[in-house]
């Protein structure tokens, strides 16, 4: 693939979109400290607010990926930013729990439209030798968004009104959307077959081919664990620290955000490292080790009776949950044909989103039934362990 300077524009716009995506999705855990008493939410309802944002990706990620293959990711990414804005504004004006659910659904639609299409957009501009680096840099935007959404959101909400914060974020999403529309270019020179048709297709045959790829299912199970446990962490870490260690909202938010701060440079490093290790160890090795360590880290947080033990778990989650992100996406890209990259990434996103749907709900349900934080945090630990074992048997 010929290199173009415009690929850095593509990466920059996509990175900023994932920054906003991280803030919109992961700030909810801190907001729950205020929303739970305001709306009288149960543990299941709190988990549902995080989980419901995963539903659109479960339902639409594969069709969205296929559309990105056919029409390019830029337009879909712009539409995703618009939906993020709608969701944030709805949170600002919500007066009943149902409106919060609708708001999180809108944010989930925005996440589905910004996620796979922007990854696909990047794969069209960056060669294989830079792919892990580019996807790692993209994921670092989400990581920095999680720092803002988790680490600093407690201070922000103590200083500014929730209405003002969400409205301002919505306006920033709108501005970024217009920048996408101004970018215009979808990808470098389109590859054309001898018969003159486009390289991509939205046919059911292509989608079926992705579903029949066993390696994508293995990677999907690992993604289920990796994404699900991070969503569970973002949902319940702040409120766990408030209850277990009697922290105030600012301290609990900052403590939970340590994972995001530590993890962000490792997102970038993980992508680069997977490029370097691939010839000898394959990308799956990095995913396996990182996910296995995350399983241990979640167990530590659950059983911790002193803050130092929980802090070790937080640091391990921060480093090793994020380090596998780019390697997993790159492995997915390389497990399919160029014409079905978007569809394959959509498939991976759908499986990952199922994890984001199930794990926060399951943790909330376990806590409602047992009242035990140890049992509640053991659930994602078991899921992460299973995900690590499955990816170990992947061929990629």
C-alpha positions in Angstrom: 0.0 0.0 0.0 1.4 3.4 -0.9 1.8 5.7 2.0 0.0 9.1 2.1 0.4 12.0 4.5 -3.4 12.2 4.7 -3.3 9.0 6.8 -2.2 11.1 9.8 -5.3 13.3 9.3 -7.4 10.1 9.3 -5.7 8.9 12.4 -6.0 12.2 14.2 -9.7 12.6 13.6 -10.4 9.0 14.5 -8.3 9.4 17.7 -10.2 12.4 18.8 -13.5 10.6 18.2 -12.4 7.7 20.3 -11.4 10.2 23.0 -15.0 11.5 23.1 -16.3 7.9 22.9 -14.3 7.0 26.0 -15.6 9.9 27.9 -19.2 9.3 26.9 -19.2 5.6 27.7 -17.0 5.4 30.8 -17.9 8.5 32.8 -21.2 6.8 33.8 -19.5 4.9 36.6 -18.7 8.2 38.3 -22.0 9.7 37.4 -23.7 6.7 39.1 -22.5 8.0 42.5 -24.9 10.9 42.0 -27.5 9.2 39.9 -28.1 6.2 42.2 -29.5 8.3 45.1 -31.1 10.8 42.7 -33.2 8.1 40.9 -33.2 5.5 43.7 -31.4 2.9 41.4 -30.8 -0.7 42.4 -27.6 -2.5 41.5 -29.2 -4.1 38.5 -30.5 -0.8 37.3 -27.1 0.8 37.7 -25.5 -2.1 35.8 -28.3 -1.8 33.1 -27.3 1.8 32.4 -23.8 0.7 31.4 -24.9 -2.5 29.8 -27.7 -1.1 27.6 -25.2 0.9 25.6 -23.7 -2.4 24.3 -27.0 -3.5 22.7 -26.7 -1.4 19.5 -23.3 -2.9 18.7 -24.6 -6.4 19.4 -27.4 -5.9 16.9 -25.9 -3.6 14.3 -22.1 -4.0 14.5 -21.8 -6.5 11.7 -24.2 -4.6 9.3 -22.3 -1.4 10.2 -19.0 -3.1 9.4 -20.3 -4.3 6.1 -21.5 -0.8 5.2 -18.1 0.5 6.1 -16.6 -2.0 3.7 -18.9 -0.8 0.9 -19.1 3.0 1.6 -16.1 3.8 3.8 -15.9 4.6 7.5 -15.8 8.4 7.5 -19.5 9.1 7.0 -20.6 6.4 9.5 -18.1 7.9 12.0 -19.7 11.3 11.6 -23.1 9.9 12.2 -21.8 8.2 15.3 -20.6 11.5 16.7 -24.1 13.0 16.1 -25.6 10.1 18.1 -23.1 10.6 21.0 -24.2 14.2 21.1 -27.9 13.2 21.3 -27.2 10.7 24.1 -25.2 13.3 26.2 -27.9 15.9 25.8 -30.5 13.4 26.9 -28.6 12.7 30.1 -28.5 16.4 30.8 -32.3 16.7 30.6 -33.3 13.4 32.1 -35.8 13.4 34.9 -36.8 9.7 34.9 -34.9 6.5 34.6 -36.4 5.6 31.2 -34.8 8.7 29.7 -31.4 7.7 31.0 -31.9 4.3 29.3 -32.7 6.0 26.0 -29.7 8.3 26.4 -27.4 5.3 27.0 -28.9 3.5 23.9 -28.1 6.6 21.8 -24.6 6.6 23.1 -24.4 2.9 22.3 -25.5 3.6 18.7 -22.8 6.3 18.5 -20.2 3.9 19.8 -21.2 1.3 17.2 -20.9 3.8 14.4 -17.6 5.3 15.7 -16.0 2.0 16.6 -15.7 -0.5 13.7 -16.0 2.1 10.8 -13.1 4.2 12.1 -11.0 1.1 12.6 -11.8 0.1 9.0 -11.0 3.6 7.8 -7.6 3.4 9.4 -6.9 -0.1 7.9 -7.4 1.4 4.4 -4.7 4.1 5.0 -2.0 2.2 6.9 0.1 -0.7 5.6 0.4 -3.9 7.6 3.8 -2.9 9.0 2.2 0.1 10.7 -1.2 -1.5 11.5 -0.6 -2.4 15.1 0.9 1.0 15.8 -2.0 2.9 14.2 -4.7 0.8 15.9 -2.8 1.2 19.2 -2.6 4.9 18.8 -6.4 5.0 18.0 -7.1 3.0 21.1 -5.0 5.4 23.2 -7.7 8.0 22.4 -10.2 5.8 24.1 -7.8 5.3 27.0 -7.3 9.0 27.5 -11.1 9.4 27.3 -11.4 6.9 30.1 -8.9 9.0 32.2 -11.1 12.0 31.7 -14.3 10.0 32.2 -13.1 8.1 35.3 -10.2 9.8 36.9 -11.1 13.5 36.5 -14.9 13.2 36.2 -15.4 13.1 40.0 -13.6 16.4 40.4 -15.5 17.9 37.4 -18.9 16.9 38.7 -18.0 18.3 42.2 -17.0 21.6 40.5 -19.6 21.9 37.6 -23.2 20.9 37.2 -23.9 17.6 35.4 -26.2 19.4 33.0 -23.4 21.8 31.9 -20.8 19.0 31.6 -22.9 16.8 29.3 -24.1 19.7 27.2 -20.5 20.9 26.6 -19.4 17.4 25.7 -22.3 17.2 23.3 -21.3 20.4 21.5 -17.7 19.1 21.1 -19.1 16.0 19.5 -21.0 18.1 17.0 -17.9 20.1 16.1 -15.9 17.0 15.5 -18.7 15.6 13.3 -18.3 18.7 11.0 -14.6 18.1 10.8 -15.3 14.6 9.6 -17.6 15.8 6.9 -14.9 18.3 5.7 -12.2 15.5 5.5 -14.0 14.0 2.5 -11.5 11.3 1.5 -12.6 7.7 2.4 -9.4 5.9 1.5 -6.5 6.0 -1.0 -6.9 4.9 -4.5 -9.7 2.2 -4.5 -8.6 -1.2 -5.6 -10.6 -2.3 -8.6 -11.0 -5.8 -9.9 -10.5 -6.8 -13.5 -14.2 -6.7 -14.2 -14.3 -3.1 -12.9 -16.2 -3.8 -9.8 -15.3 -2.5 -6.3 -13.2 -4.7 -4.0 -15.9 -4.7 -1.4 -19.3 -6.1 -1.1 -22.3 -6.1 1.2 -23.4 -9.5 0.1 -24.7 -12.1 2.5 -22.0 -14.4 1.2 -19.3 -12.2 2.6 -21.1 -11.9 6.0 -21.6 -15.7 6.0 -17.9 -16.2 5.3 -17.0 -14.1 8.4 -19.3 -16.1 10.6 -17.7 -19.4 9.4 -14.2 -18.2 10.3 -13.3 -20.2 13.4 -10.4 -18.0 14.4 -12.7 -15.0 14.5 -14.9 -16.8 17.1 -11.8 -17.5 19.2 -10.7 -13.9 19.1 -14.3 -12.8 19.8 -14.4 -14.8 23.0 -11.2 -13.1 24.1 -12.7 -9.8 23.1 -15.9 -10.6 25.1 -13.7 -11.0 28.2 -11.4 -8.0 27.6 -14.2 -5.5 26.8 -16.7 -6.9 29.2 -14.4 -6.7 32.2 -13.4 -3.1 31.4 -17.1 -2.1 31.2 -17.7 -3.9 34.5 -14.7 -2.1 36.1 -15.8 1.3 34.9 -19.4 0.7 36.2 -18.6 -0.6 39.7 -15.1 0.5 40.7 -16.0 4.0 41.9 -19.0 2.9 43.9 -17.1 -0.1 45.3 -14.4 2.2 46.6 -17.0 4.5 48.1 -18.6 1.7 50.0 -15.6 -0.5 50.8 -13.0 2.1 51.7 -15.3 5.0 52.7 -13.9 7.3 50.0 -15.6 10.5 48.8 -16.6 10.7 45.1 -13.6 12.7 44.0 -11.1 10.2 45.6 -13.0 7.2 44.4 -13.1 8.5 40.9 -9.4 9.4 40.9 -8.5 6.0 42.4 -10.5 4.1 39.7 -9.0 6.3 37.1 -5.5 5.1 38.0 -6.1 2.1 35.7 -6.8 4.4 32.8 -3.7 6.6 33.4 -1.4 3.6 33.6 -3.1 1.8 30.7 -3.1 4.6 28.1 0.6 4.4 27.2 0.4 0.6 27.1 -2.4 0.8 24.5 0.0 2.5 22.2 2.9 0.3 23.3 0.8 -2.9 23.0 0.1 -2.2 19.3 3.7 -1.5 18.5 4.9 -4.5 20.5 2.4 -6.8 18.7 3.9 -5.7 15.4 7.4 -6.5 16.6 6.6 -9.8 18.3 4.3 -11.1 15.5 7.0 -12.9 13.4 8.1 -15.0 16.4 5.3 -15.2 19.0 2.2 -14.1 17.1 -0.2 -11.5 18.5 -2.2 -14.1 20.5 0.6 -14.4 23.0 0.2 -10.8 24.1 -3.6 -11.1 24.3 -3.3 -14.4 26.4 -0.8 -13.1 29.0 -2.6 -9.8 29.4 -6.1 -11.3 29.8 -4.8 -13.9 32.3 -3.3 -11.2 34.5 -6.5 -9.2 34.4 -8.4 -12.2 35.8 -6.1 -12.2 38.8 -6.4 -8.5 39.2 -10.2 -8.6 39.4 -10.0 -11.3 42.0 -7.6 -9.1 44.1 -10.0 -6.1 44.0 -12.9 -8.3 45.2 -11.1 -9.9 48.1 -9.1 -6.8 49.2 -9.6 -5.8 52.8 -7.0 -3.1 52.7 -6.6 -0.5 50.0 -3.0 -1.5 49.1 -4.2 -4.9 47.8 -7.0 -3.2 45.7 -4.4 -0.8 44.4 -2.3 -3.6 43.0 -5.4 -5.0 41.2 -6.1 -1.5 39.8 -2.6 -1.1 38.4 -2.6 -4.6 36.9 -5.9 -4.0 35.2 -4.7 -0.6 33.9 -1.6 -2.0 32.3 -2.8 -5.4 31.0 -6.4 -4.8 30.0 -5.4 -2.1 27.6 -2.2 -3.6 26.3 -4.1 -6.3 24.4 -6.6 -4.0 22.7 -4.6 -3.2 19.5 -3.2 -6.7 19.2 -6.7 -8.2 19.3 -8.0 -5.8 16.6 -4.9 -6.3 14.4 -5.3 -10.1 14.7 -8.9 -9.8 13.7 -7.9 -7.8 10.6 -5.3 -10.3 9.6 -7.7 -13.3 10.0 -9.9 -12.2 7.1 -9.7 -10.9 3.6 -9.3 -7.2 2.7 -12.8 -7.0 1.3 -14.4 -8.2 4.6 -12.2 -6.3 7.2 -15.1 -4.0 8.2 -17.5 -7.0 8.5 -14.9 -8.9 10.6 -14.2 -6.0 12.9 -18.0 -5.6 13.2 -18.3 -9.2 14.2 -15.6 -8.7 16.8 -17.3 -5.6 18.1 -20.6 -7.4 18.4 -19.1 -10.2 20.5 -17.2 -7.6 22.6 -20.4 -5.7 23.2 -22.2 -8.8 24.4 -19.5 -8.9 27.1 -20.2 -5.2 27.9 -23.9 -6.1 28.2 -23.7 -9.2 30.3 -20.9 -8.5 32.8 -22.1 -5.2 34.3 -25.7 -6.7 34.6 -24.3 -9.9 36.1 -22.2 -8.0 38.6 -25.1 -5.9 39.6 -27.3 -9.0 40.0 -24.7 -10.9 42.1 -24.4 -7.9 44.4 -28.1 -7.5 44.8 -28.4 -11.2 45.7 -25.4 -11.6 47.9 -24.4 -8.1 49.1 -20.8 -9.4 48.7 -18.3 -7.3 46.7 -15.9 -10.3 46.8 -18.3 -12.5 44.9 -19.3 -9.6 42.6 -15.7 -9.1 41.4 -15.0 -12.8 41.1 -17.5 -13.0 38.2 -15.4 -11.0 35.7 -12.2 -12.7 37.0 -13.6 -16.1 35.9 -14.7 -14.7 32.5 -11.2 -13.2 31.9 -9.6 -16.5 32.8 -11.8 -18.4 30.2 -11.1 -15.8 27.6 -7.3 -16.1 28.1 -7.5 -19.9 27.7 -9.5 -19.7 24.5 -7.3 -17.2 22.7 -4.3 -19.4 23.5 -5.6 -22.0 21.1 -6.0 -19.4 18.3 -3.8 -19.9 15.2 -3.2 -16.1 14.8 
